[in-house]
């Protein structure tokens, strides 16, 4: 049985997200020996971790527009090549000084910012409506898979070689990905010579969008509450997500006196505490995508499905985050981290796939603009966490902040979200 070509597009997009995240989270582990070597304060570490998202925020909007206008293949391909190069040269900039390291992190963010709007734009042209949520969920599972690989392999490389080799080896992986992407993937199914006529006709009749977007309705976006519901949910989700992406290794490694777990970087327990919750996240994202698609296929109202799974993700995660501060057992903390990722995965059919409901033709732009607004949280949360740690020397305050932000985001989405087309 021949595999449908659209599945190969999904697989290559998944790998793009995977590469994106291994290059993003590697510094979250590498920063531990780097901080010791260069003598950075906690607030300086927070600025280093947050600086990446300045560039990311800018290029998300630009990437979404370019992908909708000219096609996602070139935008994603060139973006990945650019950030892979910046990954390779990161050690040279780190040795040149703090501000040059911050500069290369901003440039790395500029390269990575095009990732999500680009493949969302491709999916709007390639993926039939009834496969959309599961395809997006599978691709988003590259976040967890990349995080697992990035955390674990970074720790292994550091323990056996040095932190510099993390950036050299991860950057080279992106070049190999590009060779296959450039040869086998096209922005539009009509341009692909390997797709069968039968599959092409099926995609043409069922894909959300069949044309390019003539312009971005920016003025309407800000006034449109369903779109703002997505943007606010993205911001709040990113606050918790990027706090943990940036600080989970430091939390596991942090001293018990400050609320950390006190696990050494070269310990197998360190790897397990990072690995197990991330594996749960991979499977829960896949489950969440299939759950939303199956409920919609059974005739349940699309908006009710979006709001229900989104509420499980936001409110469930908020409760379990708060409960971490009440635990004194490492195994109870591990269980709660797994439950947080389980809730987040069930949320896969919520705000994260709502863009194509509002405007299929503008999917890349909607993802890019809402993602750019959400990046304000990605910039702020590591910096805030760094200052909170420096001032209070306590991890509990970080958990309280994340929990409160998630509750607000869940309520806002519950009241203002929509599944009705807003942009023609």
C-alpha positions as CSV (number, residue, x, y, z in Angstrom):
1,X,0.0,0.0,0.0
2,X,1.4,3.3,-1.1
3,X,1.7,6.0,1.7
4,X,-0.2,9.2,0.8
5,X,2.2,11.9,-0.1
6,X,0.6,14.4,2.4
7,X,1.8,12.1,5.2
8,X,5.4,12.6,4.0
9,X,4.8,16.3,4.1
10,X,3.6,16.0,7.7
11,X,6.6,13.8,8.7
12,X,9.1,16.3,7.3
13,X,7.3,19.2,9.0
14,X,7.4,17.2,12.3
15,X,11.2,16.8,11.8
16,X,11.4,20.6,11.2
17,X,9.7,21.2,14.6
18,X,12.0,18.6,16.1
19,X,15.2,20.3,14.9
20,X,13.7,23.7,15.9
21,X,13.3,22.5,19.5
22,X,16.6,20.7,19.9
23,X,18.3,23.9,18.8
24,X,16.1,26.0,21.2
25,X,16.3,24.0,24.4
26,X,19.9,22.8,24.3
27,X,21.0,26.0,26.0
28,X,18.6,25.3,28.9
29,X,20.9,22.5,29.9
30,X,24.2,23.9,28.5
31,X,23.5,27.1,30.5
32,X,24.3,25.2,33.7
33,X,28.1,24.7,33.0
34,X,28.2,27.9,31.0
35,X,26.9,29.9,34.0
36,X,29.6,28.4,36.2
37,X,32.3,29.0,33.6
38,X,31.4,32.6,32.8
39,X,30.1,33.7,36.2
40,X,26.7,34.9,35.1
41,X,24.0,35.9,37.7
42,X,20.5,34.4,37.6
43,X,19.1,37.6,36.1
44,X,21.8,37.5,33.3
45,X,20.8,33.9,32.7
46,X,17.2,34.9,32.4
47,X,18.1,37.6,29.8
48,X,20.1,35.1,27.8
49,X,17.2,32.6,27.7
50,X,14.6,35.3,27.0
51,X,16.6,37.1,24.3
52,X,16.0,34.3,21.8
53,X,12.3,35.3,21.6
54,X,12.9,38.9,20.6
55,X,14.0,37.7,17.2
56,X,11.4,34.9,17.2
57,X,8.5,37.4,17.8
58,X,9.6,39.5,14.8
59,X,10.0,36.8,12.3
60,X,6.8,34.9,13.2
61,X,4.6,37.6,11.6
62,X,6.9,38.1,8.6
63,X,7.2,34.3,8.1
64,X,3.4,33.9,8.2
65,X,2.9,36.5,5.6
66,X,5.7,35.3,3.3
67,X,4.5,31.6,3.6
68,X,0.9,32.6,2.7
69,X,2.0,34.8,-0.2
70,X,4.9,32.8,-1.7
71,X,4.6,29.3,-0.2
72,X,5.9,27.7,3.0
73,X,8.6,25.5,1.5
74,X,11.2,28.1,0.8
75,X,10.4,30.1,3.9
76,X,10.8,27.1,6.2
77,X,13.7,25.7,4.4
78,X,15.8,28.8,4.3
79,X,14.8,29.7,7.9
80,X,16.1,26.3,9.1
81,X,19.4,26.7,7.3
82,X,19.9,30.1,8.8
83,X,19.2,29.1,12.4
84,X,21.3,25.9,12.0
85,X,24.3,28.1,11.1
86,X,23.7,30.4,14.1
87,X,23.5,27.3,16.3
88,X,27.0,26.2,15.1
89,X,28.6,29.5,15.8
90,X,27.0,30.0,19.3
91,X,30.1,28.9,21.2
92,X,32.3,31.4,19.4
93,X,29.9,34.2,20.4
94,X,29.7,33.0,24.0
95,X,33.4,33.3,24.4
96,X,33.3,36.8,22.9
97,X,31.1,38.1,25.7
98,X,27.7,38.2,27.2
99,X,26.2,40.7,24.8
100,X,27.4,38.9,21.7
101,X,25.9,35.7,23.0
102,X,22.6,37.6,23.5
103,X,23.0,38.9,19.9
104,X,23.4,35.4,18.4
105,X,20.4,34.2,20.5
106,X,18.3,37.0,19.0
107,X,19.5,36.0,15.5
108,X,18.7,32.3,16.2
109,X,15.2,33.4,17.2
110,X,14.8,35.3,13.9
111,X,15.6,32.1,12.0
112,X,13.3,29.9,14.1
113,X,10.3,32.3,14.2
114,X,9.1,31.3,10.7
115,X,8.7,27.6,11.6
116,X,5.2,27.3,12.8
117,X,3.4,29.8,10.5
118,X,5.2,28.2,7.5
119,X,4.0,24.6,8.1
120,X,0.6,25.8,9.2
121,X,0.4,27.6,5.8
122,X,1.5,24.4,4.0
123,X,-1.1,22.4,5.9
124,X,-3.9,24.7,4.9
125,X,-3.1,23.7,1.3
126,X,-2.1,20.1,1.8
127,X,-4.2,18.6,4.6
128,X,-7.9,17.7,4.4
129,X,-10.2,19.3,7.1
130,X,-11.0,16.0,8.8
131,X,-7.2,15.2,9.2
132,X,-6.2,18.7,10.2
133,X,-6.2,18.4,14.0
134,X,-4.4,15.1,14.2
135,X,-1.8,16.3,11.6
136,X,-1.2,19.4,13.6
137,X,-1.1,17.4,16.9
138,X,1.5,15.0,15.4
139,X,3.6,17.9,14.1
140,X,3.4,19.7,17.5
141,X,4.6,16.5,19.1
142,X,7.9,17.4,17.6
143,X,8.0,20.0,20.4
144,X,8.1,17.3,23.1
145,X,10.2,14.9,21.0
146,X,12.8,17.7,20.3
147,X,12.7,18.7,23.9
148,X,13.4,15.1,25.1
149,X,16.2,14.7,22.6
150,X,17.6,18.2,23.3
151,X,17.6,17.8,27.1
152,X,18.9,14.3,27.2
153,X,21.5,14.4,24.4
154,X,22.8,17.8,25.6
155,X,23.3,16.3,29.1
156,X,25.1,13.3,27.6
157,X,27.3,15.4,25.3
158,X,28.3,17.7,28.1
159,X,29.1,14.8,30.5
160,X,31.3,13.1,27.9
161,X,32.7,16.0,25.9
162,X,31.9,19.7,26.5
163,X,29.0,22.1,26.1
164,X,30.5,23.6,22.9
165,X,29.9,20.3,21.1
166,X,26.2,20.5,21.8
167,X,25.9,23.4,19.4
168,X,28.2,22.1,16.8
169,X,26.5,18.7,16.5
170,X,22.9,20.0,16.7
171,X,23.5,22.7,14.0
172,X,24.7,20.1,11.5
173,X,21.5,18.0,11.8
174,X,19.5,20.9,10.3
175,X,21.6,20.8,7.1
176,X,20.8,17.1,6.6
177,X,17.1,17.9,7.0
178,X,17.2,20.7,4.4
179,X,18.6,18.4,1.7
180,X,15.5,16.1,1.9
181,X,13.1,19.0,2.4
182,X,14.3,20.9,-0.7
183,X,14.1,17.8,-2.9
184,X,10.8,16.2,-1.9
185,X,8.5,18.9,-0.5
186,X,6.5,21.6,-2.4
187,X,4.3,24.4,-1.0
188,X,1.3,23.3,-3.0
189,X,0.2,19.8,-3.9
190,X,-0.4,20.8,-7.5
191,X,3.4,21.5,-7.8
192,X,4.4,18.1,-6.6
193,X,5.3,15.6,-9.4
194,X,5.2,12.6,-7.0
195,X,1.7,12.9,-5.8
196,X,-1.0,10.7,-7.4
197,X,-3.9,12.2,-9.3
198,X,-6.3,10.5,-6.9
199,X,-4.7,12.1,-3.8
200,X,-4.5,15.5,-5.5
201,X,-8.2,15.5,-6.3
202,X,-9.0,14.5,-2.7
203,X,-6.9,17.3,-1.3
204,X,-8.3,19.8,-3.7
205,X,-11.9,19.0,-2.7
206,X,-11.3,18.9,1.1
207,X,-8.3,21.1,2.1
208,X,-9.2,24.3,3.9
209,X,-7.6,26.7,1.5
210,X,-6.8,26.4,-2.2
211,X,-5.4,29.9,-2.9
212,X,-2.9,32.4,-1.7
213,X,-3.9,35.3,0.6
214,X,-4.0,38.7,-1.1
215,X,-3.4,40.7,2.1
216,X,-3.4,40.5,5.9
217,X,-6.4,42.1,7.5
218,X,-4.4,43.6,10.3
219,X,-6.9,46.3,11.4
220,X,-9.7,43.7,11.6
221,X,-7.5,41.2,13.6
222,X,-7.1,43.5,16.6
223,X,-10.8,44.2,16.8
224,X,-11.8,40.5,16.3
225,X,-12.4,38.9,19.7
226,X,-12.3,35.2,18.5
227,X,-8.8,36.0,17.1
228,X,-7.8,37.8,20.3
229,X,-9.0,34.7,22.2
230,X,-6.4,32.7,20.3
231,X,-3.7,35.4,20.8
232,X,-4.4,35.6,24.6
233,X,-4.5,31.8,24.9
234,X,-1.2,31.6,23.0
235,X,0.4,34.2,25.3
236,X,-0.7,32.5,28.5
237,X,0.2,29.0,27.2
238,X,3.6,30.3,26.2
239,X,4.2,31.9,29.6
240,X,4.1,28.4,31.3
241,X,5.6,26.6,28.3
242,X,8.7,28.7,27.9
243,X,9.2,29.1,31.7
244,X,9.6,25.3,31.8
245,X,11.5,24.9,28.5
246,X,14.0,27.4,29.8
247,X,14.2,26.5,33.5
248,X,13.2,22.8,33.9
249,X,16.8,21.6,33.8
250,X,17.8,24.3,36.4
251,X,14.8,23.4,38.6
252,X,15.8,19.7,38.6
253,X,19.4,20.7,39.2
254,X,18.6,23.5,41.7
255,X,19.4,23.2,45.4
256,X,16.6,21.7,47.6
257,X,16.8,24.7,50.0
258,X,15.3,26.9,47.2
259,X,12.7,24.4,46.2
260,X,14.7,22.7,43.5
261,X,15.2,18.9,43.3
262,X,19.0,18.9,43.8
263,X,19.8,16.4,41.1
264,X,23.2,16.4,39.6
265,X,23.5,17.1,35.8
266,X,25.5,13.9,35.1
267,X,23.1,11.7,37.1
268,X,20.8,9.2,35.4
269,X,18.0,10.5,37.7
270,X,18.4,13.9,36.0
271,X,17.7,12.4,32.7
272,X,14.7,10.4,33.9
273,X,13.1,13.5,35.5
274,X,13.5,15.3,32.2
275,X,12.7,12.3,29.9
276,X,9.5,10.8,31.5
277,X,7.3,14.0,31.5
278,X,8.4,14.8,27.9
279,X,7.5,11.3,26.7
280,X,4.1,11.7,28.3
281,X,3.8,15.0,26.4
282,X,4.5,13.3,23.0
283,X,1.7,10.6,23.5
284,X,-0.7,13.0,25.0
285,X,-0.4,15.5,22.1
286,X,-1.1,12.6,19.7
287,X,-4.1,11.5,21.8
288,X,-5.4,15.1,22.0
289,X,-5.3,15.5,18.3
290,X,-7.2,12.2,17.6
291,X,-9.6,13.0,20.4
292,X,-10.7,16.4,19.0
293,X,-10.9,15.0,15.4
294,X,-13.0,12.0,16.5
295,X,-15.4,14.2,18.6
296,X,-15.9,16.5,15.6
297,X,-16.4,13.5,13.3
298,X,-19.1,12.1,15.6
299,X,-21.1,15.3,15.1
300,X,-20.1,17.3,18.2
301,X,-20.1,21.1,17.8
302,X,-16.7,22.3,16.7
303,X,-16.7,25.2,19.1
304,X,-17.7,23.0,22.1
305,X,-14.9,20.7,21.3
306,X,-12.3,23.5,21.0
307,X,-13.4,25.0,24.3
308,X,-13.7,21.7,26.2
309,X,-10.3,20.3,25.4
310,X,-8.7,23.8,25.8
311,X,-10.2,24.1,29.3
312,X,-8.8,20.7,30.3
313,X,-5.4,21.8,29.2
314,X,-5.3,25.2,30.9
315,X,-7.2,24.6,34.1
316,X,-5.8,21.1,34.7
317,X,-2.3,22.3,34.2
318,X,-2.9,25.3,36.5
319,X,-4.0,23.1,39.3
320,X,-1.1,20.6,39.0
321,X,1.4,23.5,38.7
322,X,0.1,24.9,42.0
323,X,0.3,21.5,43.6
324,X,4.0,21.2,42.8
325,X,4.8,23.8,45.5
326,X,3.1,21.6,48.1
327,X,5.2,18.5,47.5
328,X,8.3,17.4,49.2
329,X,8.7,14.1,47.3
330,X,10.7,13.9,44.1
331,X,8.3,11.2,42.8
332,X,5.2,13.2,43.5
333,X,6.8,16.1,41.6
334,X,7.5,13.8,38.7
335,X,3.9,12.6,38.7
336,X,2.6,16.2,38.7
337,X,4.9,17.1,35.8
338,X,3.5,14.1,33.8
339,X,-0.1,15.2,34.6
340,X,0.7,18.8,33.5
341,X,1.9,17.4,30.1
342,X,-1.1,15.1,29.9
343,X,-3.5,18.1,30.2
344,X,-1.5,20.1,27.8
345,X,-1.6,17.3,25.2
346,X,-5.4,17.0,25.5
347,X,-5.5,20.7,24.7
348,X,-4.1,19.9,21.2
349,X,-7.5,20.4,19.6
350,X,-8.1,23.8,21.3
351,X,-6.6,27.2,20.5
352,X,-3.6,25.8,18.6
353,X,-5.7,24.6,15.7
354,X,-8.4,27.3,15.9
355,X,-6.7,29.6,13.3
356,X,-7.9,27.7,10.2
357,X,-11.5,27.8,11.6
358,X,-11.4,31.6,11.5
359,X,-9.7,32.1,8.2
360,X,-8.3,29.1,6.2
361,X,-6.7,31.3,3.5
362,X,-4.9,33.3,6.2
363,X,-3.8,30.4,8.4
364,X,-0.1,31.2,8.1
365,X,-0.6,34.9,8.9
366,X,-3.0,34.2,11.8
367,X,-0.5,31.7,13.3
368,X,2.3,34.2,12.8
369,X,0.6,37.2,14.3
370,X,-1.0,35.4,17.3
371,X,2.4,33.7,17.8
372,X,4.2,37.0,17.7
373,X,1.9,38.4,20.4
374,X,2.4,35.1,22.3
375,X,6.2,35.6,22.1
376,X,5.9,38.6,24.4
377,X,5.3,35.9,27.1
378,X,8.2,33.8,25.9
379,X,10.5,36.9,26.1
380,X,9.2,38.0,29.5
381,X,8.7,34.7,31.4
382,X,12.4,33.5,31.5
383,X,13.5,37.1,32.5
384,X,10.8,37.3,35.2
385,X,11.8,33.8,36.4
386,X,15.4,34.8,36.6
387,X,14.7,37.9,38.7
388,X,12.3,36.0,40.9
389,X,15.0,33.4,41.6
390,X,17.6,36.0,42.3
391,X,15.3,38.0,44.6
392,X,13.4,35.3,46.4
393,X,15.6,32.2,45.9
394,X,12.4,30.2,45.6
395,X,10.9,28.2,42.8
396,X,7.3,28.2,44.4
397,X,6.7,31.8,43.3
398,X,7.4,30.8,39.7
399,X,4.8,28.0,39.9
400,X,2.2,30.4,41.3
401,X,2.7,32.9,38.5
402,X,2.4,30.2,35.8
403,X,-0.7,28.8,37.4
404,X,-2.4,32.2,37.6
405,X,-1.6,33.1,34.0
406,X,-3.0,29.8,32.7
407,X,-6.3,30.3,34.6
408,X,-6.7,33.8,33.1
409,X,-6.0,32.4,29.6
410,X,-8.4,29.5,30.0
411,X,-11.2,31.8,31.1
412,X,-10.6,34.4,28.3
413,X,-10.7,31.6,25.6
414,X,-13.8,30.1,27.1
415,X,-15.7,33.4,26.8
416,X,-14.5,34.8,23.5
417,X,-13.4,31.9,21.2
418,X,-15.3,31.0,18.0
419,X,-15.2,28.3,15.3
420,X,-17.1,30.4,12.7
421,X,-15.1,31.8,9.7
422,X,-14.2,35.4,10.5
423,X,-11.9,36.3,7.5
424,X,-12.9,35.6,3.9
